[in-house]
Amino acid sequence: MLHKLICLENLQIGTVYFSAFVVNLDGGNTGFALFINQENDPIFIFRKEKKNEVSFHVNEDQFFWIVRNSQFTAGERQSFFAEFVEFLRLMEDKVSNYVFKREKLVRFTNSRDIVRYKYLYLTGELN
């Protein structure tokens, strides 16, 4: 179970409302989580799993919900995804500097996974 500690920022992109929080995880560890539309579970969470390394996890059910429910054109989706990546990059920078100062942060925005999620969102193909 995680507890929201500090709200870093909120942003609406298309019809999805994103909220970025510093969170307290089980065991007293601190993490970073990105929530959508008042969901209790985060769509993205960054937590320390190895010594000196913080990695991310994506809630694919929530991501797939966004893909399935998007009624926007390919051009609009492209714009929204770019806005989302910029927002997440800014949040990754903040938590890297303030929460995970001594750890290496494995960033979603620099990972290969971003290519896959971008393709899924832009095409709407979930197969």
Order of alpha helices (4+ residues) and beta strands (2+ residues): beta-beta-beta-beta-beta-alpha-alpha-beta-alpha
